[in-house]
Amino acid sequence: MAALDQDGAQSRLTTRPGVYARGTETVELILKAALDVLIDEGAGAFTLRRIAAACGMKVGNLSYHFARKEMLINLMLDDLIDYYEGLLDETVRRPGVDAENQLRMMIEICLDDIGSKRTTHLFTELGALANHNPLVAEPVATFYRHVHCQIAEVIAPLNPALSAGEAVIVARFISAALEGTTIFAGFGKPWQGQMPQLKALAIKSLVTLAKTVTPADLTQLR
């Protein structure tokens, strides 16, 4: 799952516990510039100097708020979690929506997100940063652990035979299948036009998998 609703994410900065007691507007400006640099220019350009230039600041002034670029990544990912939690509450976790339809909706939301430039570029570049920087890799892994737990919570009532840990493994596979679509059918990718068919296949196959996979299947695979 992957898109950042920038207006929504930015508006929550003012209420985030522990975020700078002063200069909130400046923090918002820096975060917006950092997102724009990462999405439009890529991981190679993601430096404090470039971010400072993008928001018209001196590097020293930016460093007063964010001593390291990794701090910006942490804030971005925190905001992503907040955004997705709100989105799931509004669209998926509603009275009368059973677990199977909740999983269908989660898959659809994820693949719709992947069709945007913001999502395709942001998560591709976060992955590039994480490949070479453990201070980025850990918060990215924490973000995905959270995503996998949300999917597992929907799988659990669909397939009560699975233990909590097994449900997370299945959720992780589903997440990997969806995220992998980014490089083939994300924004600007060669098969973006086939996303409706890929979405239909993902819903059919992944929901069926979640309902029918057994602990024995997972043991045999291991």
C-alpha positions as CSV (number, residue, x, y, z in Angstrom):
1,M,0.0,0.0,0.0
2,A,1.6,3.1,-1.0
3,A,0.2,6.6,-1.8
4,L,0.7,9.7,0.3
5,D,-2.2,12.1,0.4
6,Q,0.1,15.1,0.8
7,D,-2.5,17.6,2.0
8,G,-3.9,15.1,4.6
9,A,-0.4,14.1,5.7
10,Q,0.8,17.7,6.0
11,S,-2.2,18.8,8.0
12,R,-1.5,16.2,10.7
13,L,2.0,17.6,11.4
14,T,0.5,20.3,13.6
15,T,-0.9,17.7,16.0
16,R,1.8,15.1,15.9
17,P,3.1,14.4,19.4
18,G,6.8,15.2,19.7
19,V,7.1,17.1,16.5
20,Y,8.9,20.4,16.8
21,A,7.2,22.8,19.2
22,R,8.3,25.7,17.0
23,G,8.5,26.3,13.3
24,T,5.7,24.0,12.3
25,E,5.1,25.8,9.0
26,T,8.8,25.4,8.3
27,V,8.6,21.7,9.0
28,E,5.7,21.4,6.6
29,L,7.7,23.3,3.9
30,I,10.7,21.1,4.4
31,L,8.7,17.9,4.3
32,K,6.9,19.0,1.1
33,A,10.2,19.9,-0.6
34,A,11.8,16.6,0.5
35,L,8.9,14.6,-1.0
36,D,9.1,16.6,-4.2
37,V,12.8,16.0,-4.5
38,L,12.5,12.2,-3.8
39,I,9.6,11.8,-6.2
40,D,10.7,14.0,-9.0
41,E,14.5,13.7,-8.8
42,G,15.1,10.4,-7.2
43,A,17.2,8.9,-4.3
44,G,20.5,10.3,-5.7
45,A,19.3,13.9,-5.3
46,F,17.9,13.3,-1.8
47,T,20.4,15.4,0.2
48,L,19.9,18.1,2.8
49,R,21.6,20.5,0.4
50,R,19.2,19.8,-2.4
51,I,16.2,19.8,-0.1
52,A,17.2,23.1,1.4
53,A,17.6,24.6,-2.1
54,A,14.1,23.3,-3.1
55,C,12.5,25.1,-0.2
56,G,14.6,28.3,-0.5
57,M,16.5,27.7,2.8
58,K,20.2,27.6,3.8
59,V,21.4,24.1,4.7
60,G,22.1,25.3,8.2
61,N,18.6,26.4,8.8
62,L,17.2,23.1,7.5
63,S,19.7,21.2,9.7
64,Y,18.2,23.0,12.7
65,H,15.0,21.1,12.1
66,F,16.4,17.9,10.5
67,A,20.0,17.1,11.3
68,R,19.9,14.1,9.0
69,K,17.9,13.2,5.9
70,E,16.8,10.0,7.6
71,M,14.7,12.0,10.0
72,L,12.7,13.2,7.0
73,I,12.1,9.6,5.9
74,N,10.9,8.6,9.4
75,L,8.4,11.5,9.3
76,M,7.2,10.6,5.8
77,L,6.6,7.0,6.8
78,D,4.8,7.9,10.0
79,D,2.5,10.1,7.9
80,L,1.9,7.3,5.4
81,I,0.8,5.0,8.3
82,D,-1.5,7.7,9.6
83,Y,-3.0,8.3,6.2
84,Y,-3.6,4.6,5.4
85,E,-5.1,4.0,8.8
86,G,-7.6,6.8,8.2
87,L,-8.3,5.5,4.7
88,L,-9.0,1.9,5.9
89,D,-11.2,3.2,8.6
90,E,-13.2,5.2,6.1
91,T,-13.5,2.7,3.3
92,V,-12.8,-0.9,4.6
93,R,-13.4,-1.2,8.3
94,R,-17.1,-0.4,8.1
95,P,-20.0,-2.2,9.7
96,G,-21.5,-4.8,7.5
97,V,-18.3,-5.3,5.4
98,D,-17.2,-8.9,5.8
99,A,-13.5,-10.0,5.9
100,E,-13.5,-11.3,2.3
101,N,-14.8,-8.0,0.9
102,Q,-12.4,-6.1,3.2
103,L,-9.5,-8.0,1.6
104,R,-10.8,-7.4,-1.9
105,M,-11.0,-3.6,-1.1
106,M,-7.5,-3.5,0.3
107,I,-6.1,-5.1,-2.8
108,E,-8.0,-2.7,-5.0
109,I,-7.0,0.3,-3.0
110,C,-3.3,-0.7,-3.2
111,L,-3.3,-1.3,-7.0
112,D,-5.2,1.9,-7.6
113,D,-2.5,3.7,-5.6
114,I,0.2,2.2,-7.6
115,G,-1.2,3.9,-10.7
116,S,-0.2,7.3,-9.4
117,K,3.2,8.9,-10.1
118,R,3.6,9.8,-6.4
119,T,3.2,6.2,-5.3
120,T,5.2,4.6,-8.0
121,H,8.1,7.0,-7.6
122,L,8.1,7.4,-3.8
123,F,8.2,3.7,-3.0
124,T,10.7,2.9,-5.7
125,E,13.0,5.6,-4.4
126,L,12.5,4.6,-0.8
127,G,13.6,1.1,-1.8
128,A,16.7,2.5,-3.5
129,L,17.6,4.4,-0.4
130,A,16.9,1.4,1.9
131,N,19.3,-0.8,-0.2
132,H,22.3,1.2,0.9
133,N,21.3,2.9,4.1
134,P,20.4,0.9,7.2
135,L,18.9,4.1,8.8
136,V,16.4,4.1,6.0
137,A,16.0,0.3,5.7
138,E,14.8,-0.1,9.3
139,P,11.9,2.5,9.2
140,V,10.9,1.2,5.7
141,A,10.8,-2.4,7.2
142,T,8.8,-1.1,10.1
143,F,6.3,0.5,7.7
144,Y,5.8,-2.8,5.9
145,R,5.5,-4.8,9.1
146,H,2.6,-2.5,9.9
147,V,1.0,-3.1,6.5
148,H,1.4,-6.8,6.8
149,C,-0.2,-6.9,10.2
150,Q,-3.2,-4.9,8.8
151,I,-3.6,-7.5,6.0
152,A,-3.2,-10.4,8.4
153,E,-6.0,-9.0,10.6
154,V,-8.3,-9.5,7.7
155,I,-7.0,-12.9,6.7
156,A,-7.4,-14.3,10.3
157,P,-11.3,-14.5,10.2
158,L,-11.2,-15.7,6.6
159,N,-8.9,-18.6,7.4
160,P,-9.1,-19.5,11.1
161,A,-6.9,-22.6,10.6
162,L,-3.9,-20.3,10.3
163,S,-2.0,-19.2,13.3
164,A,-1.3,-15.5,13.8
165,G,2.3,-15.9,12.5
166,E,1.1,-17.9,9.5
167,A,-1.5,-15.2,8.7
168,V,1.3,-12.7,8.6
169,I,3.3,-14.8,6.2
170,V,0.4,-15.0,3.9
171,A,-0.2,-11.3,4.3
172,R,3.5,-10.7,3.4
173,F,3.2,-12.7,0.2
174,I,0.0,-10.8,-0.8
175,S,1.8,-7.5,-0.1
176,A,4.8,-8.6,-2.1
177,A,2.6,-9.6,-5.0
178,L,0.9,-6.3,-5.0
179,E,4.0,-4.2,-4.6
180,G,5.8,-6.1,-7.3
181,T,3.2,-4.8,-9.8
182,T,4.7,-1.4,-9.4
183,I,7.7,-2.1,-11.7
184,F,5.5,-3.5,-14.4
185,A,2.3,-1.6,-14.3
186,G,2.9,1.4,-12.1
187,F,2.8,5.0,-13.3
188,G,4.6,5.3,-16.7
189,K,5.6,1.6,-16.7
190,P,5.3,-0.5,-19.9
191,W,2.1,-2.4,-18.9
192,Q,0.3,0.3,-17.0
193,G,-2.7,0.0,-19.4
194,Q,-3.2,-3.6,-18.3
195,M,-3.7,-2.7,-14.7
196,P,-7.5,-3.5,-14.8
197,Q,-6.8,-7.0,-15.9
198,L,-3.9,-7.4,-13.4
199,K,-6.2,-6.1,-10.6
200,A,-8.9,-8.6,-11.5
201,L,-6.4,-11.4,-11.4
202,A,-4.9,-10.2,-8.1
203,I,-8.3,-10.1,-6.4
204,K,-9.4,-13.5,-7.7
205,S,-6.1,-15.3,-6.9
206,L,-5.0,-13.6,-3.7
207,V,-8.4,-13.8,-2.0
208,T,-8.7,-17.4,-2.9
209,L,-5.2,-18.0,-1.6
210,A,-6.0,-16.3,1.7
211,K,-9.1,-18.5,2.1
212,T,-7.7,-21.8,1.2
213,V,-4.0,-22.0,2.1
214,T,-3.4,-24.4,5.0
215,P,-0.7,-24.6,7.7
216,A,0.4,-27.8,6.0
217,D,0.9,-25.9,2.8
218,L,3.2,-23.4,4.6
219,T,5.1,-26.2,6.3
220,Q,5.7,-28.1,3.1
221,L,6.8,-24.9,1.4
222,R,9.2,-24.2,4.2
